[in-house]
Amino acid sequence: MIKLPEFFRSILWSYDFEKCDPEKMRKTIIKQAVHYGDLNHLKWLWSFYGPEVVMNVITTSSKTEIPEKSFNLAYLLFNSNK
């Protein structure tokens, strides 16, 4: 199993961090990182999942899952059409 970097522990406080699988928990990890993360988290998302996967998750999430400001920032960073 691929391990998440330790700095993800702070945004996955309600999960058993040792059992967090980046493949199985893709949507949760992306949503938590976009909502609560910092630039390190976003860079990791880019390098691990790629912009297309992140865009797919954030654009199919409800507005209650990702606040508008966080969504807008992630959209600007991960929109590969620009």
C-alpha positions in Angstrom: 0.0 0.0 0.0 1.2 3.5 -0.9 1.6 5.7 2.2 0.5 9.3 2.3 3.1 11.9 3.3 3.0 12.6 7.0 1.8 16.2 6.5 -1.6 14.8 5.4 -2.2 13.7 9.0 -3.3 17.2 9.9 -6.1 17.3 7.3 -7.3 13.7 7.8 -7.9 14.0 11.6 -11.1 12.1 11.6 -9.6 9.0 9.9 -7.2 6.3 11.0 -4.2 7.8 9.2 -2.2 4.6 9.2 -5.0 3.0 7.2 -5.5 5.8 4.7 -4.9 4.4 1.2 -4.4 7.1 -1.4 -6.0 4.9 -4.1 -9.1 3.7 -2.2 -9.7 7.1 -0.5 -8.9 9.2 -3.6 -12.1 11.4 -3.4 -11.8 11.9 0.4 -8.1 12.8 0.2 -8.6 15.3 -2.6 -11.6 16.9 -1.0 -9.9 17.3 2.3 -6.7 18.6 0.7 -8.6 21.2 -1.4 -10.7 22.3 1.6 -8.2 22.2 4.4 -4.8 21.8 2.9 -2.0 24.2 2.0 0.3 24.5 -1.0 2.2 21.3 -0.1 -1.0 19.3 -0.2 -2.0 20.7 -3.5 1.4 20.0 -5.0 1.2 16.4 -3.8 -2.3 16.0 -5.4 -0.9 17.4 -8.7 2.1 15.0 -8.7 0.2 11.9 -7.4 -3.2 12.1 -9.0 -2.6 14.6 -11.8 -4.8 17.6 -12.7 -7.5 15.7 -14.6 -8.3 13.4 -11.6 -8.4 16.3 -9.2 -10.6 18.4 -11.5 -13.0 15.4 -11.9 -13.4 15.1 -8.2 -13.9 18.7 -7.4 -16.3 19.4 -10.3 -18.5 16.4 -9.3 -18.5 17.3 -5.6 -21.4 19.2 -4.0 -21.0 22.8 -2.8 -21.3 21.5 0.8 -18.2 19.3 0.4 -15.9 22.0 -0.9 -16.4 25.7 -0.1 -16.6 28.1 -3.0 -13.2 29.8 -2.2 -11.4 26.5 -2.0 -13.1 25.3 -5.1 -12.2 28.4 -7.0 -8.5 28.2 -6.0 -8.3 24.5 -6.9 -10.1 25.1 -10.2 -7.6 27.8 -11.2 -4.6 25.5 -10.2 -5.8 22.3 -11.7 -7.7 23.3 -14.8 -5.4 22.0 -17.5 -7.4 23.8 -20.2 -5.5 27.0 -19.4 
